[in-house]
Amino acid sequence: MITLAIFKPHCLKNPIAYETIQQMLTANGLKVIARKRISLSRSEAEKFYEEHRNKFFFRRLVSLMTSGPSEVVLLSGNGAIQQWRNLMGPTKVLKSVYTHPECIRSCFGLSDTRNATHGSDSEQSVVAERKFFFGDSNV
């Protein structure tokens, strides 16, 4: 099984966070099968996060995702979607600090928007997000 992960711009700017996350992937049996550094335009970020358009954090999220390069990766491993989501922890950083103190968002998230990473939440999301970032290529 595969999943898609994004290391957000503020995470890439922190080499300790980035390297620690790479080590966590390996330690948890997730293998990077494709990696792509991107700089999203405002329209690309708005399109990717379209489902959040009417939510209060949408502008903040688009602003973050266009603030610098991100890294999109495809991860392979047993139960990759759930395993990556468990490593990330809860979306809300303050909650994660108390409920999942070892997770990525607890360690490297700065706010609910600047929460270090993104992960596909279903097989359907993986298909759509993979196509968005990698096109129809067989990566």
N, C-alpha and C positions, 0 to 999 in steps of 0.2 A: 504494500500500500504506500501511496505517496501523499504528501501534503505540501502546501505552499506556505512559506514564511517570509516575512519582511522584517529586516532590521531597519528601524526608522532613523532619520538623519541624526538626531541627538545621540543615538546609540553608536552609530559609526564614528562619531567624533570622539568617542571615549574608547581608546584602544584596550583598556583593561576590561571594560564591559564586553567589547566585541570578542576578545580572546577567551574570556571566561565562558561566554555563550557557545563558542566553537567547541570548547572542552566539554561543556554540558551535553552537547549534541552527541559527541563521540562516546562519552561515558554512558549515555542512555540508549545506545544502539541505533541512533539516527545517522544516516549517511547522506551527505550533500551530493546530489546527482546532477545538479545544474546550479549555476551561480551567475548573477547578472547585476552589475552596478548600474543604477539608473538615476536620472534627475527628472522628476515628474514636472510637467508644466501644470499650470493651474487647471486647465481644461481636462488634462489626463487625471489629475487627482480628484476633480469633481466627478468625473465619469466613474472612476474606480469606487468612490465612496457614495455613489448616487443614493443607495438605500438609506443613508443618513442625512440626506439633503434637508429635511424639515426638522432635524434635531438641533438643539441649542449649541452643540459643540461642532457642528459641521464646518463653519468658517475657520475655527481654530485648528481643526484637523487638517483641512486643506492647506492652511498656512504652514503648519508644521511639515507636512509631506512635500511642500515645495521649497522648504528652507535650505535644502542641501541634498546631496546624494543619499540614496537608500540602497540597500542590497536585497534583492529578491532571490530566494533559494527554493529549490525543490528538494524535499527531504524524503528519504526512503527508509522504511523500517516497519516492523510489526506494529500494527495499530498506530501508524505515524500521525494521523490527525489528532487522536486523543492524547498520544504521548507528548506531542509538541504543545498542545493546549495545556497539559498538566505542567510542563516545564515553564511555560509562560506564566501561569497562575491567573488569578482573577483580573479582569480589566481594570477594576478600581484599585489603584495603587495603595491607598491608605488601608483598604480592607486586606489586601494581600500581605501587607507588613505584619498584620496580626494573625491571619489565618494560614498563610503560606510563606513564612519568612525566608525560605530558601529559594523561592521561585525567581525567575528573571525579572518580573515586574516589581517585586518587592526589593530586589537588590539594585536595579538600574532604572526603574521607572521614576519619573519626576512628577507626573500628574496623571490624571485619567486619560488625557489626550497624548501626552508625552510619556507613554507607558512602555517604551523601548521596542516592542515588537508587535507584529500582526500575525495571525494564523488563520488559515481556512477553518471554517467550523463544520463542514460537511463535505461529502464526496462531490456533491453538485457545485459547491463553492470552489473546490480544488479545480474542477474542470473549467469553470468560468474564469477564475483568476489566473490559471495557467495560460489559458488562451489570451487573456488580456496582456500578460507580460511577455510570453514566449511565442505567441502566435500559434500556428499549426505545426511548428517544428517538432520533430521527435527527439526531445531532449530526455 
